[in-house]
């Protein structure tokens, strides 16, 4: 967990929802934003809705589920100041090499992930528009703005799924579209694109990845979350439509 510090963005008095809040990055987002003073709801398909305990059961592929979660948060806390689209839905055959991907699988992943972010944005940004206030973050990736380096996967069973690049590229440009559309209402929309996050990957992959990265290591979740707190805070009040890359220099 990330410890609060004097330099932490101040999010006191804000209500923020993190989708995929029970995942690797999601848990860190929730912990850090709470330490920064926010009321944070972890919205995840694995949760049971209990707003007093900070959880919402939410399926981002279902607009009714999203709307129910938003309504529950607003009923309890009055307003919705921040939202992070962080959930990572994917099919069971995720990770196949390009030539082995069934087209129906590609279609389904785009529908769930990019489509899920679209559904969340459609509900949440209209609420923020009515408030004339709010900040939404879409989680992108370095692979949404540049091609993968396939050499880092040599000697492992890993690859970069084609749908992932397509989805994250779409998310980044959707973010720009939404920033332009909702900016006149005082609502900010930004993307946050991490580099690789350490998560029990094969050592051969880790060594190659880190050799490619100027800072010489993969990210830990705690390296990513302060950027989200910044984008959600008043310190970023004049930033919208931006894709903030946090990758240790990988994309240089």
C-alpha positions in Angstrom: 0.0 0.0 0.0 1.1 3.6 -0.7 1.7 5.7 2.4 0.3 9.2 2.6 2.8 12.0 2.4 2.9 15.8 2.4 3.0 15.8 -1.4 -0.1 13.7 -1.8 -2.9 15.3 -3.8 -5.7 16.5 -1.6 -9.0 14.8 -2.4 -10.9 15.6 0.8 -14.7 15.8 0.5 -14.7 13.9 -2.9 -16.6 10.8 -3.8 -14.8 8.6 -6.3 -15.6 5.3 -7.9 -12.9 2.9 -9.1 -14.1 0.1 -11.4 -12.1 -3.1 -11.2 -11.4 -2.0 -7.6 -10.6 -5.5 -6.4 -7.8 -6.0 -9.0 -4.0 -5.4 -8.8 -4.1 -1.7 -9.7 -7.7 -1.3 -8.4 -6.8 -2.1 -4.8 -4.0 0.3 -4.9 -6.1 3.1 -6.4 -8.7 2.6 -3.7 -6.2 2.6 -0.8 -4.2 5.6 -2.1 -7.3 7.8 -2.9 -8.7 7.0 0.6 -5.4 8.1 2.1 -5.7 11.3 0.1 -9.0 12.0 1.9 -11.6 10.8 -0.7 -14.6 8.6 -0.1 -13.9 5.8 -2.5 -16.1 3.0 -3.7 -14.6 -0.1 -5.2 -16.9 -1.2 -8.1 -16.3 -4.7 -9.2 -18.2 -7.7 -10.4 -16.7 -9.6 -7.4 -18.1 -7.1 -4.9 -21.4 -7.0 -3.0 -23.1 -3.6 -2.9 -22.6 -2.0 0.5 -21.9 1.7 0.0 -21.3 2.2 3.7 -18.4 -0.2 3.5 -17.3 1.3 0.2 -18.2 -1.5 -2.3 -20.5 -1.7 -5.3 -21.2 -4.8 -7.3 -20.9 -3.6 -10.9 -20.7 -5.3 -14.3 -19.3 -2.7 -16.7 -20.8 -4.5 -19.7 -24.3 -3.9 -18.4 -25.6 -0.3 -18.5 -28.3 -1.1 -15.9 -25.7 -2.4 -13.5 -23.6 0.8 -14.0 -26.6 3.0 -13.5 -27.6 1.2 -10.3 -24.1 1.7 -8.9 -24.1 5.4 -9.7 -27.5 5.9 -8.2 -26.5 4.1 -5.0 -23.4 6.2 -4.7 -25.3 9.5 -5.3 -28.1 8.5 -2.9 -25.5 7.9 -0.1 -23.0 10.7 -0.8 -24.9 13.3 -2.9 -22.5 13.8 -5.7 -20.0 11.9 -7.8 -16.7 13.8 -8.2 -14.4 11.3 -9.7 -14.4 8.0 -11.6 -11.6 5.7 -12.8 -12.4 3.2 -15.6 -10.0 0.5 -14.5 -11.9 -2.8 -15.0 -10.2 -5.3 -17.3 -12.8 -7.8 -18.6 -11.6 -10.4 -21.0 -12.5 -13.8 -22.5 -11.2 -17.1 -21.2 -9.0 -17.5 -24.3 -7.3 -14.2 -23.8 -3.6 -14.2 -24.7 -3.6 -16.3 -27.9 -1.1 -15.5 -30.6 -2.5 -13.3 -33.4 -2.9 -16.1 -35.9 -4.9 -18.3 -33.4 -7.4 -15.7 -32.3 -11.0 -16.6 -33.2 -12.7 -13.4 -34.7 -15.6 -13.9 -32.3 -13.1 -13.7 -29.4 -11.6 -10.4 -30.7 -15.1 -9.0 -31.1 -16.2 -10.0 -27.6 -13.1 -8.5 -26.0 -13.6 -5.2 -27.7 -17.3 -5.3 -26.8 -16.6 -6.0 -23.1 -13.6 -3.7 -22.5 -13.8 -0.7 -24.8 -17.6 -1.1 -24.9 -17.7 -1.3 -21.1 -15.7 2.0 -20.8 -18.1 3.6 -23.3 -21.1 2.5 -21.2 -19.6 3.8 -18.0 -18.7 7.2 -19.6 -22.1 7.5 -21.1 -23.8 7.2 -17.6 -21.2 9.0 -15.5 -20.4 11.9 -17.7 -24.0 12.9 -18.0 -24.2 13.0 -14.2 -21.1 15.1 -14.0 -22.5 17.4 -16.8 -25.5 18.0 -14.6 -23.2 18.8 -11.6 -21.0 21.0 -13.9 -18.1 19.3 -12.1 -16.2 16.1 -12.2 -13.1 14.3 -13.4 -13.0 10.9 -15.2 -9.9 8.8 -15.9 -9.8 6.0 -18.5 -7.0 3.5 -18.1 -5.0 3.2 -21.3 -1.7 1.6 -21.9 1.6 2.3 -23.6 0.5 -0.2 -26.1 -2.5 2.0 -26.9 -0.1 4.6 -28.5 2.8 2.5 -29.8 3.6 -0.9 -31.2 4.6 -3.8 -28.9 8.2 -4.9 -28.7 7.6 -8.6 -29.3 11.2 -9.5 -28.5 10.5 -9.1 -24.8 8.2 -12.1 -24.9 10.8 -14.5 -26.4 11.3 -17.6 -24.4 7.9 -17.4 -22.7 4.4 -18.3 -23.4 3.4 -14.7 -23.2 2.4 -12.3 -26.1 0.7 -9.0 -26.5 -3.0 -9.8 -27.4 -4.1 -8.0 -30.5 -7.4 -6.9 -29.0 -5.5 -5.2 -26.1 -3.7 -2.8 -28.5 -6.9 -2.1 -30.4 -8.9 -1.6 -27.2 -6.4 0.7 -25.5 -5.8 2.8 -28.7 -9.6 3.2 -28.9 -9.8 4.2 -25.2 -7.2 6.9 -25.6 -8.9 8.5 -28.6 -12.4 8.1 -27.0 -10.9 10.1 -24.1 -10.0 12.9 -26.4 -13.5 12.9 -27.9 -15.2 13.0 -24.5 -12.9 15.7 -23.2 -13.9 17.9 -26.1 -17.6 17.1 -25.7 -17.8 17.6 -21.9 -15.2 20.3 -21.4 -17.8 23.2 -21.8 -19.6 21.7 -18.7 -16.6 21.9 -16.4 -16.0 18.1 -16.7 -12.5 16.8 -17.3 -11.7 13.5 -19.0 -8.1 12.1 -19.2 -6.4 8.9 -19.9 -3.6 7.3 -17.8 -1.3 4.9 -19.6 1.0 2.7 -17.5 3.9 0.7 -18.7 4.3 -2.9 -17.6 3.4 -3.6 -13.9 5.2 -6.4 -12.1 2.8 -9.2 -11.5 4.5 -12.6 -11.3 5.6 -12.6 -14.9 8.3 -15.0 -16.1 11.8 -13.9 -15.2 12.9 -14.0 -18.8 10.2 -11.5 -19.7 11.0 -9.3 -16.7 14.7 -9.1 -17.5 14.1 -8.2 -21.2 11.4 -5.6 -20.2 13.6 -4.0 -17.6 16.6 -3.8 -20.0 14.4 -1.8 -22.4 13.3 0.6 -19.7 15.6 3.7 -18.8 14.7 3.4 -15.1 15.7 -0.2 -15.2 12.7 -1.8 -13.6 9.0 -2.7 -14.1 6.4 -0.6 -12.3 4.9 -1.5 -9.0 1.2 -0.5 -8.5 2.2 2.2 -6.1 4.2 3.9 -9.0 1.0 4.4 -11.0 -1.6 5.5 -8.5 -0.3 9.0 -7.6 -0.8 10.1 -11.2 -4.5 9.2 -10.9 -4.8 11.1 -7.7 -3.2 14.1 -9.4 -5.6 14.0 -12.4 -8.6 13.7 -10.1 -7.5 16.7 -8.0 -7.7 20.5 -8.3 -4.0 20.5 -9.1 -5.0 19.2 -12.6 -7.9 21.6 -13.0 -6.7 22.8 -16.4 -5.8 19.4 -17.8 -8.3 17.5 -20.0 -8.0 15.3 -23.0 -4.5 14.3 -22.0 -2.9 10.8 -22.1 -0.5 10.7 -19.1 2.1 8.0 -19.7 3.7 6.5 -16.6 6.2 4.0 -17.9 9.7 4.5 -16.5 10.7 5.9 -19.9 9.8 2.7 -21.9 8.2 4.7 -24.7 11.2 7.1 -25.2 
